[in-house]
Amino acid sequence: MADVLGARLLSEVKEERLDEFLQSLRSLHDPKPTKRLGLPAIDRLLDVFTHPPPTQQESHPQWGSPPLEQHAVPPRKARPSTIEFCATAPCSGKTQLLYHIASACLTPAAYGEATVGGKEAAVIWIDTDSRFDITRLHSVIRSQLSLHALQSKSLQQDLDQVATAALQHLHVFRPQSSESLIATIRSIPDYLFAPNRHYSSARTLQACIISNISAFLYQDKLDADVYSPQTAEAANAVPQPSSGRFTQRYRDIVSALRALQSKLSCTVVTGNIALSPLQPSTFGSSVRPHLPAAWTAFCTLKVNVVRQRIPKFAPAMSAEEARLEAAERLIAVRESAFNGWVDSWGIEGWESGLREALEALDYKGAFRFRVDQDGVRIEEHRENP
């Protein structure tokens, strides 16, 4: 009898790993984080998509149920924080926005008498397209700090030193293939847990930024096409169709990123280049996804970014008139802004209440940002993209 009772009690004990226990403890302490990246325009969107509002049935109990104050509504499970910035053309501001996010995560919360408002955390930057520019990121960080320099003389004097110190907590990796990307993501926890390898052991990992998630798209498709059954047999692997092998690459990427988020609770931020044009939609425009469904389902939020168009020269304009107007046109191009808005592709599959929550935001969550030689500034959007 005692053995049966002991076995029953033992079966009720839940086992979990240390990282799972810490994640549960973090969720209890901060169940709904609202400042994931330190940028209000983007944090508001992440808040809506990672914490969907309760359905109408959950908010209004049925007839005969306990009163509302006694009716406990179980909270929906928060979705992982993953955001993709997608552009349909070069020079759309996608990479500059990634620099701005990295700057907000790296800068200190305060310095001297100045309140900077940074997350004072560590950032992983996975440079898949080998275009990362450390000088540009330093300029963006310095520009962000200079906005608060008037509050503190010490910050004015130490502007460059503070910016350089922030970069010590940026960790850049350069994989050359999808296999290398997967291995890199899987190695990040071990790398960060080794305090003798970096200066960020006392900081949390705020963001894992992948500059271009589709950088190896055509390489993967080519590898899948040339992977024959004979090759699989020589490698002692099960032969797969080319489409299945290509899809499996992205499943492995998603699996590695999920494990990283589970251990370190970081936000995954990626850039992407669309292969189809913008299409009109409820929230501005949408883009047909070109990556496998595994990635589309993993991505919590997709934001399209585009540069405001400058009118072209009139067809009847002479060369002399164009020459006289060139200087003004160059200024207009330099001062043109960039727009960002939520991609609503597949809106019919959104969770209930999500569309209403997004429409309740100012300008449906759309925002505008400007890029100059010093840095990046995000401002609220004031007109339809």
C-alpha positions, -999 to +999 in steps of 0.1 A: +000+000+000+028+024+009+046+015-023+015+023-044+010+056-026+046+066-030+046+057-067+014+078-072+029+108-053+061+105-073+042+104-106+027+138-097+062+154-093+070+175-124+106+174-136+121+203-155+155+216-164+171+245-147+166+268-177+129+259-178+126+266-140+143+300-144+121+309-174+090+301-153+104+322-125+111+351-150+075+348-163+061+351-128+083+381-120+076+399-153+047+382-170+043+409-197+075+428-205+067+460-224+101+474-232+118+446-250+140+467-273+138+501-257+121+516-288+084+525-281+072+523-317+085+487-321+079+476-285+042+485-288+039+462-318+057+434-301+035+437-271+004+433-292+017+403-311+034+384-282+005+389-258-027+386-278-058+401-261-083+377-246-112+366-269-147+380-264-157+347-249-128+349-224-136+385-215-173+380-211-183+349-192-213+330-202-247+332-185-247+314-152-210+318-146-195+336-116-194+374-116-167+390-137-145+398-106-147+362-096-143+348-131-106+339-135-096+343-171-065+322-178-039+343-196-029+333-231+005+318-234+029+345-246+045+339-280+082+341-285+094+376-294+106+374-331+104+403-355+113+404-392+120+437-411+113+431-448+123+453-477+114+450-514+142+472-527+177+481-517+183+512-495+150+508-478+164+515-443+163+479-431+199+476-420+199+511-405+169+501-384+188+470-372+217+493-362+193+515-342+178+485-324+214+473-315+222+508-303+191+509-280+201+475-265+237+483-260+236+519-246+236+524-208+204+531-189+220+562-174+254+579-174+263+606-148+233+629-144+218+619-178+191+593-182+199+576-215+172+550-215+192+522-231+188+485-221+224+481-211+225+446-223+244+423-247+236+418-284+245+390-308+248+401-344+249+373-370+263+389-402+250+365-428+257+389-458+291+402-446+280+438-447+282+447-410+298+481-405+311+487-370+319+523-378+283+530-387+270+514-356+295+535-335+280+566-352+245+555-344+253+549-308+271+582-305+242+600-320+218+583-296+240+593-266+243+629-279+206+634-275+210+632-237+245+649-235+230+682-224+218+666-192+254+656-181+287+673-186+305+640-180+285+624-209+295+653-231+332+648-224+331+610-226+308+606-256+332+585-277+344+565-247+309+555-237+300+545-273+332+524-276+325+508-242+290+498-254+304+481-284+324+457-261+291+440-255+283+434-292+293+399-304+295+395-342+295+361-359+299+355-397+285+322-408+291+313-445+262+288-450+230+276-434+248+248-417+272+273-402+243+295-392+226+267-373+259+257-356+265+293-347+231+297-331+235+265-311+269+276-298+257+310-285+247+298-250+280+280-244+298+311-256+279+335-234+282+312-203+321+313-206+330+345-188+366+344-198+357+348-235+340+382-234+330+411-212+292+405-211+290+379-184+271+403-161+246+413-188+215+397-203+212+389-239+186+414-252+186+407-289+200+382-314+201+401-347+204+382-380+212+407-408+195+387-436+176+355-429+174+346-466+211+352-473+217+315-481+184+310-499+197+302-534+227+284-520+203+261-501+181+256-531+211+246-552+224+222-525+190+206-523+188+202-561+222+185-564+216+163-534+208+130-551+198+097-536+233+084-543+248+112-523+224+104-494+233+067-495+270+075-494+264+097-463+243+070-447+213+094-447+177+089-457+170+103-492+147+133-492+131+153-521+149+185-528+120+206-515+120+186-482+157+190-477+154+227-484+125+231-459+144+211-433+172+237-433+148+263-421+132+240-396+166+235-381+172+272-380+138+277-362+146+249-338+179+264-329+164+299-324+136+285-302+161+268-280+181+300-277+150+320-267+140+293-242+174+295-225+181+332-227+147+349-233+161+371-260+143+388-289+152+375-323+154+404-349+160+396-385+162+414-418+148+400-451+146+409-487+113+402-504+111+385-538+077+398-547+063+434-549+041+451-523+004+444-525-023+467-510-037+455-477-055+466-446-025+480-429-007+496-459+007+467-480+018+432-476+044+409-492+040+373-502+065+353-480+091+333-500+106+313-471+093+280-459+062+278-437+084+268-407+099+303-407+066+321-414+050+304-384+079+311-361+080+349-370+058+367-345+058+400-362+067+411-397+072+448-406+076+461-441+100+490-446+101+513-476+117+546-485+094+575-493+094+581-531+108+613-546+090+624-578+110+618-609+120+645-634+091+655-656+093+639-691+092+673-708+120+688-686+150+700-704+186+691-694+192+727-682+161+726-660+171+693-646+206+706-638+192+737-620+169+714-600+196+688-592+207+704-559+172+707-545+165+672-555+196+659-538+186+676-506+151+661-509+166+626-513+189+630-483+160+642-461+134+617-473+120+595-445+113+558-443+080+541-434+074+509-414+041+491-410+028+457-401+026+432-429-009+417-429-003+388-452-024+359-439-045+381-417-074+357-419-053+333-398-045+358-371-056+350-335-089+365-325-087+400-311-053+406-327-066+427-356-087+449-333-058+454-309-036+465-338-062+489-352-065+504-317-029+517-319-022+551-333-019+549-371-024+511-368+011+508-354+028+524-384+059+545-378+083+567-396+121+569-392+148+591-407+184+582-414+213+607-418+250+606-416+250+607-378+223+582-368+187+570-370+156+586-354+122+569-351+091+591-350+054+585-351+038+580-385+015+607-396+000+595-429-007+563-447+024+545-461 
